[in-house]
Amino acid sequence: MPETAAQRRTMGGETMSATRRPLVAGNWKMNGFKGAIAEFRAVVAAVAGGGAGHAEVLVCPPATLLAAFAAEPRGAVGVGAQDCHANPSGAHTGDLSAEMLKDAGASAIIVGHSERRADHAETDAVVHAKAVAVRRAGLTAIVCVGETRAEREAGHTLDVVGRQLAGSVPDGATAANTVVAYEPVWAIGTGLTPTPADVAEVHAMIRDRLVARFGAEGQGIRILYGGSVKPDNAAELMAVAEVDGALVGGASLKATDFMAIAGVYR
Ligand SMILES: O=C[C@H](O)COP(=O)(O)O
């Protein structure tokens, strides 16, 4: 029987997490005009100055800003997209393919964010198809999963997240082509966060499922926490076992706040 994440931790799991480079990703959602490039430049400057320590930093602006951000001198700071269509091209008015986003400069694409699942009725099958498209384009898919408040209160968190994980992450996932983001829906934009113990329980389950399905690659896939990550709670949340970084919404819009979060890894 494969060992559990909890067992691995007691067997020296620190060395395993040390092999995964933390990722701090900012999801700007539907926010930002051209002038917001000043915030992006401030992030780039802070990262160049060592402000993110050993963490990788990614900014996912709205698609309207993606190419401009990508064209900036930006050192090691990555630029990502927030969604894509599953097809490479075609008659899909208003949509953008993973290939087009790559052409604009994206290195990663968020898929299955709960706001997409809710606003656009995206199912696990749709998210799965988008993750396949991201891989087809040679980019990294940041696959989001997370339970609603009602699902948590009913005690269904692990079932719901496990089902989303199984349905949304395609076969062949590797540490290079996949990142998982656990984002409890009730924690997004609310200022509420799960307890570290609750985060640990979900991340351990995700790790176990990834290892069971993908073996050594499953050990390398990063699992981010997202949902009201702020400068004042980042250290506690990022210290939880199997938390390999953060997917930051509101606090990513201000470079000082975003870098205060990334600064946990200095
Ligand atoms: O993608 C980011 C998450 O939805 C978190 O958003 P938030 O940090 O504003 O709660």
The ligand as a Gaussian input file, in Angstrom:
#p B3LYP/6-31G(d) Opt

LIG

0 1
 O       -7.261000      32.988000      -7.722000
 C       -7.237000      33.515000      -6.626000
 C       -8.213000      33.198000      -5.622000
 O       -9.500000      33.182000      -6.116000
 C       -8.058000      33.919000      -4.334000
 O       -8.626000      35.199000      -4.365000
 P       -8.461000      36.126000      -3.057000
 O       -7.008000      36.104000      -2.701000
 O       -8.936000      37.476000      -3.497000
 O       -9.299000      35.519000      -1.995000

